[in-house]
Amino acid sequence: MSVLARRLGGDGWFAQLTRFAVVGGSSNVVYALSFLLLDAYGTLLANAVGVATSTVLANELHRRRTFRAADRVPWFAAQWEGGALALLGLIVSSLALAGLHFFFPDATGLMSITLVIAVSAVVGGLRFVALRGWVFGRREPLLQQT
């Protein structure tokens, strides 16, 4: 096994951050596919289903793979706590966009996308810290052996 594979397979912050980014990218693909498939039914429905589907998938992958917490954190707790963090991120990015268009009504689409990417990067970093320390942090295993 290579040094890189051993490092990425570990439980240190770098390995977890790398897996977090891979899961985030994968869930964004799921979001995009869901959105494209459902766009004909309206963008609000497509967005809601895309966000819900990709968030549930990401939370489960983070529980099982990124933070290896399946033995410590029940599925519902991961969805509830991880989902709340995702919702908070959605609110922050929406407020940032609203602020941009309030203060700069002539803002271009490129400005909006740049802002969303920047806000998403900051929120993603904070989400990683919160998931690592709070949601999937060290808890007692669900089934303790005696």
C-alpha positions as CSV (number, residue, x, y, z in Angstrom):
1,M,0.0,0.0,0.0
2,S,1.4,3.4,-0.9
3,V,2.1,6.1,1.6
4,L,-0.7,8.3,0.1
5,A,-3.2,5.4,0.3
6,R,-2.3,4.9,4.0
7,R,-2.5,8.6,4.7
8,L,-5.9,9.0,3.0
9,G,-7.2,5.8,4.7
10,G,-6.4,7.1,8.2
11,D,-8.5,9.0,10.7
12,G,-6.4,12.2,10.8
13,W,-7.9,15.5,9.8
14,F,-6.2,15.5,6.4
15,A,-7.6,12.1,5.4
16,Q,-11.0,13.1,6.7
17,L,-10.9,16.4,4.9
18,T,-10.0,14.7,1.7
19,R,-12.8,12.2,2.0
20,F,-15.1,15.0,3.0
21,A,-14.3,16.8,-0.3
22,V,-14.8,13.7,-2.4
23,V,-18.2,13.1,-0.7
24,G,-19.1,16.7,-1.3
25,G,-18.2,16.5,-4.9
26,S,-20.2,13.3,-5.3
27,S,-23.2,14.7,-3.6
28,N,-23.1,17.8,-5.9
29,V,-23.2,15.4,-8.9
30,V,-26.3,13.7,-7.4
31,Y,-27.8,17.1,-6.8
32,A,-27.2,18.2,-10.4
33,L,-28.6,15.0,-11.8
34,S,-31.7,15.2,-9.6
35,F,-32.2,18.8,-10.6
36,L,-31.8,18.1,-14.3
37,L,-34.2,15.2,-14.2
38,L,-36.9,17.1,-12.3
39,D,-36.4,20.6,-13.8
40,A,-39.4,20.1,-16.1
41,Y,-41.6,20.0,-13.0
42,G,-40.4,23.3,-11.8
43,T,-37.1,24.6,-10.4
44,L,-38.4,24.8,-6.8
45,L,-39.4,21.1,-6.8
46,A,-36.1,20.2,-8.6
47,N,-34.1,22.2,-6.1
48,A,-35.9,20.8,-3.0
49,V,-35.5,17.1,-4.2
50,G,-31.9,17.7,-5.3
51,V,-31.0,19.3,-1.9
52,A,-32.8,16.6,0.1
53,T,-31.4,13.7,-1.9
54,S,-27.8,14.9,-2.0
55,T,-27.9,15.9,1.7
56,V,-29.1,12.5,2.8
57,L,-26.5,10.8,0.7
58,A,-23.7,13.1,1.9
59,N,-24.7,12.7,5.6
60,E,-24.7,8.9,5.3
61,L,-21.4,8.8,3.4
62,H,-19.8,11.1,6.0
63,R,-21.2,8.8,8.8
64,R,-19.9,5.6,7.2
65,R,-16.8,6.7,5.3
66,T,-15.5,10.2,6.0
67,F,-15.7,10.0,9.8
68,R,-16.2,6.2,10.2
69,A,-18.9,6.8,12.8
70,A,-21.5,4.2,11.9
71,D,-20.9,2.3,15.1
72,R,-21.2,5.5,17.2
73,V,-23.8,7.7,15.5
74,P,-27.2,6.4,14.6
75,W,-28.6,7.1,11.1
76,F,-31.3,9.4,12.3
77,A,-28.9,11.5,14.4
78,A,-26.6,11.9,11.5
79,Q,-29.4,13.0,9.2
80,W,-30.9,15.4,11.8
81,E,-27.7,17.0,12.8
82,G,-26.0,17.0,9.4
83,G,-29.2,18.1,7.8
84,A,-29.4,21.1,10.2
85,L,-25.9,22.1,9.3
86,A,-26.7,21.8,5.5
87,L,-29.9,23.9,6.0
88,L,-27.8,26.5,7.9
89,G,-25.4,26.6,4.9
90,L,-28.3,27.1,2.5
91,I,-29.6,30.0,4.6
92,V,-26.2,31.6,4.7
93,S,-25.6,31.4,1.0
94,S,-29.2,32.6,0.3
95,L,-28.7,35.6,2.5
96,A,-25.3,36.3,0.9
97,L,-27.0,36.3,-2.6
98,A,-29.9,38.5,-1.3
99,G,-27.3,40.9,0.1
100,L,-25.4,41.0,-3.1
101,H,-28.5,41.8,-5.2
102,F,-29.7,44.3,-2.6
103,F,-26.4,46.3,-2.5
104,F,-25.5,45.6,-6.2
105,P,-28.7,45.3,-8.2
106,D,-26.8,45.1,-11.4
107,A,-24.6,42.2,-10.2
108,T,-23.9,39.7,-13.0
109,G,-24.4,36.0,-12.9
110,L,-20.6,35.6,-12.7
111,M,-20.6,37.7,-9.6
112,S,-23.4,35.6,-8.0
113,I,-21.6,32.3,-8.9
114,T,-18.3,33.6,-7.5
115,L,-20.0,34.7,-4.3
116,V,-21.9,31.4,-3.9
117,I,-18.6,29.4,-4.4
118,A,-16.8,31.6,-1.9
119,V,-19.5,31.3,0.7
120,S,-19.8,27.6,0.0
121,A,-16.1,27.1,0.6
122,V,-16.3,28.9,4.0
123,V,-19.5,27.1,5.0
124,G,-18.1,23.8,3.8
125,G,-15.0,24.3,6.0
126,L,-17.1,25.2,9.0
127,R,-19.4,22.2,8.2
128,F,-16.3,19.9,8.2
129,V,-15.2,21.3,11.6
130,A,-18.7,20.9,13.0
131,L,-19.3,17.4,11.6
132,R,-15.8,16.2,12.8
133,G,-16.1,17.7,16.3
134,W,-19.8,17.6,17.1
135,V,-21.8,15.3,14.9
136,F,-19.4,12.5,14.2
137,G,-16.9,13.3,17.0
138,R,-15.9,10.6,19.5
139,R,-19.0,9.1,21.1
140,E,-19.6,5.8,22.8
141,P,-20.3,2.9,20.3
142,L,-23.9,2.1,19.9
143,L,-23.5,-1.5,21.0
144,Q,-21.0,-1.8,23.8
145,Q,-19.5,-5.2,24.3
146,T,-19.1,-6.4,27.9
